[in-house]
Amino acid sequence: MGIKASNTAEVYFEDVKVPVENLLGQPGDGFKVAMRILNNGRFGMSAALSGTMKYCIKRAVEHANQRDQFGNKISSYGLIQEKISKMALSLYATESMAYALSANMDRGVKDYQIEAAMCKIFASEAAWNVCDETIQVLGGMGYMKDSQVERVMRDLRIFRIFEGTNDILRMFVALTGIQTASEGLTKVLAASKSPLTNLPTLFNYAQEKYMKTPTITGVDPALSSSQQLLQNRTKEFSNQVEKLIAKHKRAITEQQFPLQRIANCAIDLYAMAAVMSRATRSATLGLAGHQHERLLAQTFCEEANRRIGVNLKSISDNSDKNLKEIADQVFKNGGNIPLHPLES
């Protein structure tokens, strides 16, 4: 469909002998080596796709500033303005996440696999939406090959698939995070069976959980409302994760409907932190455009906050049971079930 310059082919290794001097790492560490390569590839996507989004936004803005419709430039119409604004938010968040991840890598942080996965998911989906909306702004012209944007769309489609599909990566993000949370919760659940003999464990948990609120410091005072949104949603997110662990225990790995929502929340929380960090740095240094960055960060956090709210609510209030039943019936039938409405 796209990336025509990529020489994609199947490779088979049958009875292949590898000289010992060509060994990467230690015997048995092949999976870890492969994962490190994938992590770097995922990080690179968020950086590369930022450039793609910049190109698309530039094309959309140029067209909107030149195209006359109903006596006005289409850049003056609210529907077009909304599209451009959301494109700019997506780009700013993608870049900010890439900067945050690369900063940790430069500091020598070794464990960044979750952040890399979140960057890849967010960037690949944001870039697709930005390109799609660019074509919409260009109208029929955008659908033509001469616009060059249709090629971008074909090339972009693979990014949600390779280096790990976004569906699998969402499960990875959710389950890796839940594994860390469940380690502490398991001790508490075990201690609660004999509360009188495990008072210290239970007290420490209660103190940490209910007497401490996640605190984020060093944020630009102009973004204090965004800071509060992130702190509140982080606490709600933590509570929801613990409820899921307590409810499903080891069977949590099979709960893909809620796990997907947990992953979406985690990605938005990370993105909120990244944009606030970048906007704060810009304001602190007095960079040109820092007021615009404040506006971008504040608006992104407000929209992410709403998405997180919907995802958290959907964990308990949803149609998952019906969706599963519909899918099971369609699979069993081998395709769509309803007859044509005019058939008897």
C-alpha positions as CSV (number, residue, x, y, z in Angstrom):
1,M,0.0,0.0,0.0
2,G,2.8,2.4,0.9
3,I,6.5,2.7,1.9
4,K,7.3,1.6,-1.7
5,A,11.1,2.1,-1.1
6,S,11.1,-0.5,1.7
7,N,12.3,-3.9,0.4
8,T,9.8,-5.9,2.5
9,A,10.1,-9.7,2.1
10,E,9.9,-13.0,4.0
11,V,13.2,-14.4,5.2
12,Y,13.6,-18.0,6.2
13,F,16.4,-19.3,8.4
14,E,16.7,-23.1,7.9
15,D,19.8,-25.0,9.1
16,V,21.6,-21.6,9.4
17,K,24.8,-21.7,11.5
18,V,25.9,-18.5,13.2
19,P,29.6,-18.1,14.1
20,V,30.2,-17.5,17.8
21,E,31.9,-14.2,17.0
22,N,28.6,-13.0,15.5
23,L,26.6,-13.6,18.7
24,L,24.7,-10.5,19.9
25,G,24.5,-10.5,23.7
26,Q,24.5,-13.8,25.6
27,P,22.8,-17.1,24.6
28,G,19.1,-16.9,25.5
29,D,19.0,-13.1,25.4
30,G,17.8,-12.9,21.9
31,F,14.3,-11.7,22.9
32,K,15.8,-8.9,25.1
33,V,18.0,-7.8,22.2
34,A,15.0,-7.7,19.8
35,M,13.0,-5.7,22.3
36,R,15.8,-3.1,22.7
37,I,15.8,-2.7,18.9
38,L,12.0,-2.3,18.9
39,N,12.1,0.3,21.7
40,N,14.5,2.4,19.7
41,G,12.3,2.1,16.6
42,R,9.2,3.1,18.6
43,F,11.0,6.1,20.0
44,G,12.1,7.1,16.5
45,M,8.6,7.0,15.2
46,S,7.4,9.8,17.4
47,A,10.2,12.0,16.3
48,A,9.8,11.2,12.6
49,L,6.0,11.5,12.6
50,S,6.3,14.9,14.1
51,G,8.0,16.0,10.8
52,T,5.2,14.3,8.9
53,M,2.6,16.2,10.8
54,K,4.4,19.5,10.3
55,Y,4.3,18.9,6.5
56,C,0.6,18.1,6.6
57,I,-0.3,21.1,8.7
58,K,1.7,23.4,6.4
59,R,-0.1,22.1,3.4
60,A,-3.5,22.5,5.1
61,V,-2.7,26.0,6.3
62,E,-1.5,27.2,2.9
63,H,-4.6,25.9,1.2
64,A,-7.0,27.3,3.8
65,N,-5.3,30.8,3.5
66,Q,-5.7,30.8,-0.3
67,R,-9.0,29.0,-0.9
68,D,-12.1,31.3,-1.3
69,Q,-15.5,29.8,-0.5
70,F,-18.8,31.8,-0.1
71,G,-16.9,35.1,-0.2
72,N,-14.3,34.3,2.4
73,K,-11.1,32.4,2.9
74,I,-11.9,29.0,4.4
75,S,-9.4,29.7,7.2
76,S,-12.1,32.1,8.6
77,Y,-14.6,29.3,9.2
78,G,-15.0,27.6,12.5
79,L,-15.0,24.0,11.2
80,I,-11.6,24.6,9.5
81,Q,-10.2,26.4,12.5
82,E,-11.1,23.5,14.7
83,K,-9.3,21.1,12.5
84,I,-6.2,23.2,12.3
85,S,-6.2,23.7,16.1
86,K,-6.5,20.0,16.8
87,M,-3.7,19.2,14.3
88,A,-1.5,21.7,16.2
89,L,-2.4,20.1,19.6
90,S,-1.5,16.6,18.2
91,L,1.8,17.8,16.9
92,Y,2.7,19.6,20.1
93,A,1.9,16.6,22.2
94,T,3.7,14.2,20.0
95,E,6.9,16.3,19.9
96,S,6.7,16.9,23.7
97,M,6.5,13.1,24.4
98,A,9.4,12.5,22.1
99,Y,11.5,15.2,23.8
100,A,10.6,13.8,27.3
101,L,11.5,10.2,26.3
102,S,14.8,11.3,24.6
103,A,15.8,13.3,27.6
104,N,15.4,10.3,29.8
105,M,17.4,8.2,27.3
106,D,20.2,10.9,27.3
107,R,20.3,10.7,31.1
108,G,21.1,7.0,30.8
109,V,17.7,5.7,31.9
110,K,17.6,2.0,30.7
111,D,13.9,1.2,31.4
112,Y,11.9,3.2,29.0
113,Q,9.9,0.5,27.2
114,I,6.5,1.7,28.4
115,E,7.2,5.3,27.4
116,A,8.5,4.2,24.0
117,A,5.3,2.2,23.4
118,M,3.1,5.1,24.5
119,C,4.9,7.4,22.2
120,K,4.6,5.0,19.3
121,I,0.8,4.6,19.8
122,F,0.1,8.3,20.2
123,A,2.3,9.4,17.4
124,S,1.1,6.9,14.8
125,E,-2.6,7.6,15.5
126,A,-2.1,11.4,15.8
127,A,-0.2,11.5,12.4
128,W,-2.9,9.5,10.7
129,N,-5.7,11.8,12.0
130,V,-3.7,14.9,11.0
131,C,-3.1,13.6,7.5
132,D,-6.8,12.6,7.2
133,E,-7.9,16.0,8.2
134,T,-5.4,17.7,5.9
135,I,-7.0,15.8,3.0
136,Q,-10.4,17.0,4.2
137,V,-9.3,20.6,4.3
138,L,-7.9,20.3,0.8
139,G,-11.2,18.7,-0.4
140,G,-11.3,16.9,-3.7
141,M,-7.8,18.3,-4.5
142,G,-6.4,16.4,-1.5
143,Y,-7.7,13.1,-2.9
144,M,-5.6,13.5,-6.1
145,K,-2.1,12.2,-6.4
146,D,-0.9,15.7,-7.5
147,S,-1.5,16.9,-3.9
148,Q,1.2,14.5,-2.6
149,V,-0.8,14.1,0.6
150,E,-2.4,10.8,-0.6
151,R,1.0,9.3,-0.7
152,V,1.6,10.4,2.9
153,M,-1.6,8.7,3.9
154,R,-0.6,5.4,2.3
155,D,2.8,5.6,3.9
156,L,1.4,6.4,7.3
157,R,-1.0,3.4,7.6
158,I,1.8,1.0,8.4
159,F,2.9,2.9,11.5
160,R,0.0,1.6,13.5
161,I,1.1,-1.9,12.6
162,F,4.8,-2.4,12.5
163,E,7.2,-2.3,15.5
164,G,4.3,-3.9,17.4
165,T,0.6,-3.3,16.5
166,N,-1.0,-0.5,18.6
167,D,-3.5,-3.1,19.9
168,I,-0.8,-5.3,21.3
169,L,1.2,-2.4,22.6
170,R,-1.9,-1.1,24.5
171,M,-2.1,-4.5,26.3
172,F,1.7,-4.2,27.0
173,V,1.3,-0.7,28.5
174,A,-1.6,-1.7,30.6
175,L,-0.3,-5.1,31.9
176,T,3.2,-3.8,32.5
177,G,1.9,-1.0,34.6
178,I,-0.6,-3.2,36.4
179,Q,2.1,-5.7,37.2
180,T,3.9,-3.0,39.2
181,A,0.8,-1.9,41.0
182,S,-0.3,-5.5,41.8
183,E,2.9,-6.3,43.5
184,G,2.1,-3.9,46.4
185,L,-1.6,-4.6,46.3
186,T,-1.0,-8.4,46.6
187,K,0.7,-7.9,49.9
188,V,-2.1,-5.8,51.2
189,L,-4.8,-8.3,50.1
190,A,-2.9,-11.1,51.8
191,A,-2.5,-9.0,55.0
192,S,-6.2,-8.1,55.1
193,K,-7.0,-11.8,55.7
194,S,-5.3,-11.5,59.1
195,P,-5.7,-7.8,60.0
196,L,-4.8,-8.0,63.6
197,T,-1.4,-9.6,62.9
198,N,-0.7,-7.4,59.9
199,L,-1.6,-3.9,61.2
200,P,1.7,-2.3,60.1
201,T,1.2,-3.3,56.5
202,L,-2.4,-2.2,56.3
203,F,-1.7,1.1,58.1
204,N,1.2,2.0,55.8
205,Y,-1.0,1.2,52.8
206,A,-3.8,3.3,54.1
207,Q,-1.5,6.2,54.9
208,E,0.1,6.1,51.5
209,K,-3.2,5.7,49.6
210,Y,-5.5,8.1,51.4
211,M,-3.3,10.6,53.2
212,K,-1.0,11.4,50.2
213,T,-2.1,13.1,47.0
214,P,0.1,12.8,43.9
215,T,2.0,16.1,43.8
216,I,3.5,17.6,40.7
217,T,5.9,20.4,41.2
218,G,7.9,22.9,39.1
219,V,5.0,23.7,36.7
220,D,4.6,27.1,35.2
221,P,2.1,29.0,37.5
222,A,0.1,29.8,34.4
223,L,-0.6,26.1,34.0
224,S,-1.8,25.5,37.6
225,S,-5.2,24.4,36.4
226,S,-3.7,21.9,34.1
227,Q,-1.4,20.7,36.9
228,Q,-4.5,20.1,39.1
229,L,-6.2,18.2,36.4
230,L,-3.2,15.9,36.0
231,Q,-3.0,15.3,39.8
232,N,-6.7,14.5,40.2
233,R,-6.8,12.2,37.2
234,T,-3.6,10.4,38.3
235,K,-5.2,9.6,41.6
236,E,-8.5,8.4,40.0
237,F,-6.5,6.3,37.6
238,S,-4.6,4.7,40.4
239,N,-7.8,3.9,42.3
240,Q,-9.4,2.3,39.2
241,V,-6.3,0.1,38.5
242,E,-6.4,-1.2,42.0
243,K,-10.1,-2.0,41.8
244,L,-9.5,-3.9,38.6
245,I,-6.7,-5.9,40.2
246,A,-8.8,-6.7,43.2
247,K,-11.7,-7.8,41.1
248,H,-10.0,-9.9,38.5
249,K,-6.8,-10.9,40.2
250,R,-4.7,-13.1,37.8
251,A,-7.5,-13.2,35.3
252,I,-6.8,-9.5,34.6
253,T,-4.7,-10.5,31.7
254,E,-7.8,-11.7,29.9
255,Q,-9.8,-8.5,30.4
256,Q,-8.9,-6.7,27.2
257,F,-11.8,-4.3,27.1
258,P,-10.9,-2.5,30.4
259,L,-7.2,-2.9,29.7
260,Q,-7.5,-1.0,26.5
261,R,-9.1,1.9,28.4
262,I,-6.4,1.7,31.1
263,A,-3.8,2.1,28.4
264,N,-5.6,5.0,26.8
265,C,-5.7,6.8,30.2
266,A,-2.0,6.1,30.8
267,I,-1.0,7.5,27.4
268,D,-3.0,10.7,28.0
269,L,-1.6,11.1,31.5
270,Y,1.9,10.8,30.1
271,A,1.1,13.2,27.3
272,M,-0.3,15.8,29.8
273,A,2.9,15.6,31.8
274,A,5.0,16.0,28.7
275,V,3.3,19.1,27.3
276,M,3.3,20.8,30.7
277,S,7.0,20.1,31.1
278,R,7.8,21.5,27.7
279,A,5.6,24.6,28.0
280,T,7.1,25.3,31.5
281,R,10.6,25.1,30.1
282,S,9.6,27.4,27.2
283,A,8.2,29.9,29.6
284,T,11.1,29.7,32.0
285,L,13.6,30.4,29.2
286,G,11.3,33.1,27.7
287,L,11.4,31.4,24.3
288,A,9.6,33.1,21.4
289,G,6.1,31.7,21.2
290,H,6.0,30.6,24.9
291,Q,2.5,32.2,25.3
292,H,1.3,30.1,22.4
293,E,2.8,27.0,24.0
294,R,1.0,27.7,27.2
295,L,-2.3,27.8,25.3
296,L,-1.4,24.6,23.5
297,A,-0.6,22.8,26.8
298,Q,-3.6,24.1,28.6
299,T,-6.0,23.2,25.8
300,F,-4.4,19.7,25.3
301,C,-4.7,19.0,29.0
302,E,-8.4,20.0,29.1
303,E,-9.2,17.7,26.2
304,A,-7.1,14.8,27.5
305,N,-8.8,15.3,30.9
306,R,-12.2,14.8,29.2
307,R,-11.0,11.7,27.4
308,I,-9.6,10.2,30.6
309,G,-12.9,10.8,32.3
310,V,-14.8,9.0,29.6
311,N,-12.4,6.0,29.6
312,L,-12.4,5.7,33.4
313,K,-16.2,5.8,33.5
314,S,-16.4,3.2,30.6
315,I,-14.5,0.7,32.7
316,S,-17.6,0.1,34.8
317,D,-20.3,1.6,32.6
318,N,-20.1,0.0,29.2
319,S,-21.5,-2.3,26.6
320,D,-18.6,-4.8,26.6
321,K,-20.9,-7.8,27.3
322,N,-23.0,-7.0,24.3
323,L,-20.0,-6.3,22.1
324,K,-18.5,-9.7,22.9
325,E,-21.8,-11.4,22.2
326,I,-22.2,-9.7,18.9
327,A,-18.7,-10.6,17.9
328,D,-19.1,-14.2,18.9
329,Q,-22.3,-14.5,16.8
330,V,-20.7,-12.9,13.7
331,F,-17.6,-15.1,14.0
332,K,-19.9,-18.2,14.3
333,N,-21.9,-17.1,11.3
334,G,-18.8,-16.4,9.3
335,G,-19.9,-12.9,8.5
336,N,-22.7,-10.4,8.9
337,I,-26.0,-11.9,10.2
338,P,-29.0,-9.6,9.4
339,L,-30.8,-10.2,6.1
340,H,-31.5,-7.5,3.5
341,P,-34.5,-5.6,4.9
342,L,-36.5,-6.3,1.7
343,E,-35.9,-10.0,1.8
344,S,-38.8,-12.1,3.1
